[in-house]
Amino acid sequence: LSLSLYTVGLLLLQRPFDQLRRGMRDILGDGGILKEVVQPGEGPHVPRNASLIMHYSGYLEYCSQPFETTKNFKYPPMLKLGREVTLPGMELGVLTMQKGEFSRFLFQPSYAYGAIGCPPMIPASAVVLFEIHVIDFLDSGQVDDFYEMSPNAASFSMLLEVVGTLRGFGNLCFAKSRYDNAKGLYKQALVLLGNRETQDEAEKERIRTALLLLYLNLSLTELRLDSPHKALKYSNKALEIDSANTKALYRSGQVRPGFCSFFTPDRLTKKQKKKKPCTV
């Protein structure tokens, strides 16, 4: 069917954001945040206290280039809801997303930059489009609660859970080659364990076990960061806890030859040569 000139004119006059709205749903019921799922995710939705690894780009209407984007970063940033993610629309929109999801959002001014905007980049009362890709996330709410307590106020089980959460997120960062972030998370966990005072032998043993895992993680991370001195320091700390630990022995052997004088020969036993564990 041929379209009338009037119909063609109406189509040409339609604003880009008006066309987008047709395929979007109102997630709050007030029209303030509209969402279109481009690529579905899986698993639970992002919790309120999440730390996320995500990409995003923000656009003004009629502008093909984003006014803000993370796509030019070497690695997607790791952001904390309520801390690094503070735009109301983005914060609320992300809560409707799942791991791996890519979605588009239209934010009304009240959920974006307000009536004033952000001159000169964002005009007054601007509706903005955000494309968001949630790569992964971790519920860090318990970690936040823990830091608000005094060192020994939290239960021992909570301490271990928080340490496990930090290490788990560190492993996630390591797997995505975000070694500096991984290192920071492992060291946070070390500090928490170091601050814990206990006379209970069972608790001391569990702390040693947790420390061993973190020292092994840090040793491999420092190797990836090309810091053999530090890698060796952490592998030696692991060996102080477990002198026969195969991973720690192997980490020592991974230190490049130019630094071989730093490790003790008797630690590089036959076990090291027989087994070559390389997991985080």
Summary of the structure (lengths in Angstrom):
residues: 280
radius of gyration: 25.2
end to end distance: 62.4
largest distance: 88.2
contacts: 829
relative contact order: 0.09
helix: 46%
strand: 19%
